[in-house]
Amino acid sequence: MSSVLTSWPMLVLLLWWPVQNLALAFFAWRTPRRPSTATAASDRTTQLQFWIIIPALNEERVIERTVRSALELGDADTPVRVLVVDDGSDDSTARVVSGIDHPHLHVMRREAPYARQGKGEALNAGYRYVAGVARSEQTRMQTVVGVIDGDGRGSDGLLREVAALLRERGVGAVQCRVRIHNRRKLLGLLQDLEFGVVADASQSLRDLLGSVGMGGNGQFTRLPVLEKFHPSPWTDCLVEDLELGLRLHLAGIRIRYTQRAWVTQQGLEDIRRLLRQRTRWAQGNLQCARHLRALAVSKFVAGAGLLDFLVYLVMPWLTVPASLFSAALAVLVPVTLLTGGTMGGLVAAASAAPLAAGLWLAALVAPGLMWALVFWIRRRDEPLRRAALAGLAYPGFLLLGVAATWRAVFRIATRRNKWTKTERLAESGPEQATLTP
């Protein structure tokens, strides 16, 4: 090994990526605990009233199945009403929704100039509607507001699981696991690997650290918590869900994560559209760095949880210089090998180049294959060969995120902050086989 890597910096670079992923993968096996009977006893007799807000902008391809699925989530113990916020759709969304006859379905139509101001504003309008109804019915304290996107489908028993966690003292919000339901193509499968095990393990760790993040699909928050930010709990940030989570943490509101309940959503099957979506997400993540100072001085965020927030918010800004450094190495290493140098030990001697290349390739590929194995064992709804294929393609999938971050930095530099909606795919026939916990 010493002949291949003769400097500590290169050794650290080689080991950091696989070791970090190996440590994180441990939490894929951790199931966030449920509250004890004693902890939940004080609130156990109060029946929670659930509202699910579905923001809808040109969702004609998916909205009917989503609305019907959301209405079916309720039962006698967890009654639910569904509010569709039609944000100025100019397709058949309104007609499709009007064809659903259900006493628990509410529809709000937003018109110009108020419509199409971003998902956050649509959710704020929905929140104000729900708050008004809750005040008139005197059910504010029992009301819980959930968000499911136009392509989202909740798992059986989702509301019972959320209710159990919300009864724990100090918990004001719950984030459910996310899966991808159209994953027959490789791109959809990669997104399911990302959400189903990588993000799931990260959130399980954050549940332990007290730094759970909020996602756009499957977030549930008590109405009195949202009222702390009245009249607009959601902001114009391009990742309004993540920013809401940060604001809750800064206000001392605890967020729990559950693997036992999940929401499935559509994956994108087109690289161009996926890159556009990830650019918006990356730009929103960069915007959230404005909360760094508040987090650093917060009396509610400290220790490992604070460190997690700092890493999460700073890392996107380091992506550009890190990728420039990697690109420089990719150019310098062949040049150095051709000239017979070693750059002071940073590059292997020509005689050890094949071994060095093999080690770097293994370090690059190993994390993806490890996540593929976790995916296959934990999810149990994909054959090993498909999981392995996704694992091998995982490094390339991550490069797409690097490209998205570069685009996001450019958009920030040119002051382009327009919210661009992800286009839906037409759905026909049965969905992917039933997903497992």
Secondary structure, DSSP 8 states (H G I E B T S, - for coil): -TTT--SHHHHHHHHHHHHHHHHHHGGGG-------HHHHGGGTTS--EEEEEEEESS-TTTHHHHHHHHHTT--SSS-EEEEEEE-S--SSHHHHHHT---TTEEEEE--TTTSSS-HHHHHHHHHHHHHHHHHHHT-GGGEEEEE--TT-EE-TTHHHHHHHHHTSTTEEEEEEEEEES--SSHHHHHHHHIIIIIIHHHHHHHHHHT-----SSSEEEEHHHHGGGTT-SS-S-TTHHHHHHHHHHHTT-EEEEEEEEEEEE-----HHHHHHHHHHHHHHHHHGGGGHHHHHH-SS--HHHHHHHHHHHHHHHHHHHHHHHHHHHHHHHHHHHHHT--GGGTS--GGGHHHHHHHHHHHHHHHHHHHHHHHHHHH-SS-HHHHHHHHHHHHHHHHHHHHHHHHHHHHHHTT-------------S--SS----
